[in-house]
Amino acid sequence: MTQRLNLHMTLHALSFGQVSFNILRELYRRKIQCSLFLRGNPDLSAYRVDPQFGAWVERSFNSRYTKLDRKVPTLQLWHIEGSEFRLSDKQALLTFHETDQPTESEINLVNQQDFTFFTSSWTANNFNLF
C-alpha cells in the first residue's frame, strides 16, 4: 500500500521554508506520495536540489488537485493563526510558538487540530489539550 500525505507549507530560505524543505526531502527519501499545497511563491535558490528530488516536488505540486483526498492526512507547517484551513479530515500542525503565553485565539486554533507539534519551549500542556 502506498503511503500518502497532503502537505500545506512554504518553501523559501527562512525558517519555515527550511523546515519544509527538509521534511519534503525526507518524504521523498521514504517514497511517500504527496499532494503539495504551497503558501506564497516557492524559492529553492538557497538549496542544492537533486534533479530527481526537484522533479518529485514539482509533480507533487502540479498534481495536488487531482490527488487531493480528504481521507489522506494533512501535515500543515505554519503559524498558529492561519492553521484553521483544512485540506482533509485529519490534520497535524507543526508550528512555532515564541511568546511567554498563548492567546485565547491561539488556544482555540490549536484545539481545532487533530495533532499539534511545537518547536519551542511551549508544549501541548500549555494549551490545555489534555
C-alpha positions as CSV (number, residue, x, y, z in Angstrom):
1,M,0.0,0.0,0.0
2,T,1.4,3.4,-1.0
3,Q,1.7,5.9,1.8
4,R,0.2,9.3,1.1
5,L,0.2,12.7,2.7
6,N,-1.2,16.1,2.0
7,L,1.2,18.9,2.7
8,H,0.5,22.6,3.3
9,M,3.7,24.6,3.7
10,T,6.0,27.2,2.3
11,L,9.3,26.8,0.5
12,H,11.9,29.6,0.9
13,A,15.2,30.3,2.7
14,L,13.7,31.4,6.0
15,S,12.9,29.1,9.0
16,F,9.5,27.7,7.9
17,G,10.9,27.2,4.4
18,Q,14.0,25.4,5.7
19,V,11.9,23.0,7.8
20,S,9.6,22.4,4.9
21,F,12.4,21.6,2.6
22,N,13.9,19.1,5.0
23,I,10.5,17.4,5.6
24,L,10.0,17.2,1.8
25,R,13.4,15.7,1.3
26,E,12.7,13.0,3.9
27,L,9.3,12.2,2.5
28,Y,10.9,11.9,-0.9
29,R,13.5,9.5,0.5
30,R,10.8,7.4,2.1
31,K,8.8,7.3,-1.2
32,I,5.7,8.9,0.3
33,Q,3.3,10.2,-2.3
34,C,2.3,13.8,-1.5
35,S,-0.1,16.5,-2.6
36,L,1.8,19.7,-2.1
37,F,0.0,22.9,-1.4
38,L,2.3,25.9,-1.1
39,R,1.9,29.2,0.7
40,G,3.4,32.0,-1.3
41,N,5.8,31.7,-4.2
42,P,8.4,28.9,-3.8
43,D,12.1,29.8,-3.8
44,L,14.6,27.0,-3.7
45,S,17.6,29.1,-4.8
46,A,19.1,28.7,-1.3
47,Y,19.3,24.9,-1.7
48,R,21.2,22.4,-3.7
49,V,18.3,20.4,-5.2
50,D,18.9,16.9,-6.6
51,P,17.2,16.9,-10.1
52,Q,15.1,13.8,-9.2
53,F,14.0,15.3,-5.9
54,G,13.2,18.6,-7.7
55,A,11.1,16.7,-10.2
56,W,9.2,14.9,-7.4
57,V,8.5,18.2,-5.7
58,E,7.2,19.6,-9.0
59,R,5.0,16.6,-9.6
60,S,3.6,16.7,-6.0
61,F,2.7,20.4,-6.6
62,N,1.3,20.1,-10.1
63,S,-0.9,17.1,-9.2
64,R,-2.1,18.5,-5.9
65,Y,-5.7,19.0,-7.1
66,T,-6.1,15.6,-8.9
67,K,-4.5,13.7,-6.0
68,L,-6.2,15.6,-3.1
69,D,-8.2,13.2,-0.9
70,R,-10.0,14.2,2.3
71,K,-9.2,10.7,3.8
72,V,-5.4,11.3,3.4
73,P,-4.0,13.1,6.4
74,T,-2.5,16.6,6.1
75,L,0.6,18.0,7.6
76,Q,0.5,21.8,7.8
77,L,3.6,23.8,8.7
78,W,2.6,27.3,9.6
79,H,1.8,29.8,12.3
80,I,-1.0,29.0,14.7
81,E,-3.0,31.8,13.2
82,G,-3.7,30.7,9.7
83,S,-3.9,27.0,10.7
84,E,-7.7,27.0,10.6
85,F,-7.8,25.9,6.9
86,R,-8.0,22.2,6.4
87,L,-7.3,20.0,3.3
88,S,-8.5,16.8,4.9
89,D,-10.4,15.3,7.7
90,K,-7.3,14.7,9.8
91,Q,-4.7,17.4,10.2
92,A,-1.5,17.8,12.1
93,L,0.0,21.3,12.6
94,L,3.8,21.8,13.0
95,T,4.3,25.3,14.4
96,F,6.5,27.6,16.4
97,H,5.4,29.5,19.5
98,E,7.8,32.1,20.8
99,T,5.9,34.2,23.3
100,D,5.5,33.7,27.0
101,Q,1.9,32.5,26.8
102,P,-0.7,31.7,24.1
103,T,-3.6,34.0,23.3
104,E,-7.2,32.8,23.6
105,S,-7.5,32.6,19.8
106,E,-4.2,30.6,19.6
107,I,-5.6,28.1,22.2
108,N,-8.8,27.7,20.2
109,L,-7.0,27.2,16.9
110,V,-4.6,24.6,18.4
111,N,-7.6,22.8,19.8
112,Q,-9.1,22.6,16.3
113,Q,-6.1,20.4,15.1
114,D,-6.0,16.7,15.5
115,F,-2.3,16.9,16.5
116,T,-0.1,19.9,17.1
117,F,3.7,19.8,17.3
118,F,5.6,22.7,18.7
119,T,9.2,23.5,18.1
120,S,9.7,25.8,21.1
121,S,9.7,25.7,24.9
122,W,5.9,25.7,25.0
123,T,4.3,22.3,24.9
124,A,0.8,21.0,24.3
125,N,0.1,21.1,28.1
126,N,0.3,24.9,27.9
127,F,-2.7,24.8,25.6
128,N,-4.9,22.7,27.9
129,L,-5.2,20.0,25.3
130,F,-5.5,17.1,27.7
